[in-house]
Amino acid sequence: MTSTLAPAPRRTAASGHPPRSVRWRGPLIAWLFLAPALLLFLYFKFIPMVVGLWKSLFKVQTFLGDEWVGFQNYETIISDAEFGAAIWHSVVLALGTTIGSIVLGLVLALLVEGPARYLWFVRTAAFLPVVTTMAAVAEVWRIMFHPADNGLLNVIIGWAGIDPQPWLASEDTSLWSIMLMSIWRGTPYDMMIFLAGLVGVDRALYEAAAVDGASTWRRLRHITLPALRPVFWILFTLAAIRGLRVFVEVYVLTNGGPNGSSEVLMTLIYKLGFQKNELGVASAGGIVLFLATLVLTVIVQVLRRRQAT
């Protein structure tokens, strides 16, 4: 009599789970695609950061050998009046640029937000300064800042009865002129981020507020601004970092002048490293800038989390 018992089926390696090779295939493919970019970041970003940290502890002497000085370069930065002035100018420029670009970006976002067909052209035109090369933008503004009576900006403010201004040629107005150009260029970027945030605001809240008789200002204050709170934190962080690391506009417009009135930390580091050949002090300045950016980012994130809780 033939047995009717069928052979027991083989147990799979993992009941209900794919084999280990299948689980690793997806992440492996993703890392392979990321590998070229990661190698570029490693070679052009992370390795130079480590080398800069190492060089900041030496007195770099080309062809003569580096001399160990420990933290003397950092002491030079702390005690040097030029570094103090450059740090102060960087903070003022970052603060003014951040506040100006965020406020104007929010205003522009509220003006161009909507489903109208023609608004795409307005948004594109407003965003053009962001995609334009910074060196080209700074050169155009340098021409506009011509301090003579026939300078473009002086002609424009002359229509309002304002006397011609020296702009970049004066120690009192050079930093504020750079701030004006930085706000003009950073505002469209902030505007686009605000537009993305406004899309997520529930329209039913506006309709309910309108039915209750709330004015436009009350709707903005109690609905729009609270909904955009995460966007404000993101923009504040990005704009502050962008302001601290400003270089091209200052270098093209004034190169830190006149008499160091617009010198920022990045231009001073550049001059120390490539003009005065003080690479050790310049490396220490770069590390200080990195730490300032890191501390600023951490503080903003901590404040954001505290407010969220």
Beta strands, then each sheet from edge to edge (+ up, - down):
strand 1: 58-59
strand 2: 67-68
sheet 1: 1+ 2-
end
